[in-house]
Amino acid sequence: MVVEAAKKFYTMQLQMDLVSMETIEVAEENGTREHVTFCIIAKQIKDPMTIEGPPTFIAQTKKHSERQILKEDVEAVKAKLEQIRTKLGEGALPLMRKKSVIS
């Protein structure tokens, strides 16, 4: 049902094709919530822009909100973790990839 709703929304509202969708459960202190990762490709772009690969959207289905995770944001977090690791000593903080954030 979520897949069909997402396809309809992206196709009709944003003129985009839904390429793939992945749902994972994220544990929290007060229970579990779902994160849905959408990979989409634009059919039409009115204002030309350069995009490195398809944009990735994270939607929190219970809160009905979504935001775009940009490649630059991910790179900035990796750089900050590398700085912390250097300060604390080698091997203190291994870099981990989280599938729900980095697609």
N, C-alpha and C positions, 0 to 999 in steps of 0.2 A: 504494500500500500504506500509506504514512504517512497519507494522507487518510482512508482507511477506518478505520485504527486510532484516529486522532484523533476521528473522528465517533463511533465506538463508545464511546470513553472519556468524552467530554464528554456524550453522550446518556445512557449508562447510569450512570456513576459520579457525575457532577455535576449531572445533570438540566438540561443546557444544550444549546442548539442551536448547532452550528458554522455560522457565517454565512459566513466566508471564511478562506482559508489561503493564505499566500504563503511560498515558500521562496527564500532568497537565499544566495549563497555569500560568506563573509567571509574575506578573505586574512589570514593570520597569518605570522609568521616561520617557523614550523615546518610550514607547509602551509595547507590550506583547510578550513574547517569550515562547516557549514550552520546557518543560523538560520531557524527556522520561526515565522512570526507567525500567531497564531490570533486571530480575532475571534469572540467567543461572546456569546450572549444567554441569560440565565437563564430557565428555564421556571417554576421555583418558588423562592421565597426564604422560608425559615422565619423569619428575623429581618429585619424591614423595614429597609431602608437606602436612602440616596439615592446613585445612581450617575449621573454625567454622561456619558452615552454608554456603549457596551459596553466592558468591560475588555479590555485587550490583553495577551496573554501571549507571552513570548519563550521558546522552548524550544531548548536546545542539544541536538540529536539525538544527537551522539556521546557526550555526557556524561550524557544522560538526566536533565537537570535543567531546571527551569523557574522563572521568577519573574515577578511582575507588575510592569509599569512603570506607575506612577501618573502622572496628569496633573500633580500637584504636583511630582513629581521632575523632570519635563521643564521645568516653569516655573522651578524653582530653578536648574537648569543654565543656562537661557537668561539669567536674571538675573545669575548669576556671570560668564558670558561678556561680558555688557554692561558689568559693572564693570571687567573686565580691559581691554576695548576702550577705555573712557573713560580709564583710567590710561595706556595706551600711545599714545593718540592716535587720531583718527578714521581708519577704514579699515584699522587694523592687523590686526584679526581679524574677518573677515566671519562672520556667523552662518550656519551650515550646517545644513540639515535632513537627517537620516539616516532613510531610509524604514524601516529595520528597528527604529528606536526610536520614532519619532513616526508614529502611524498616524492 
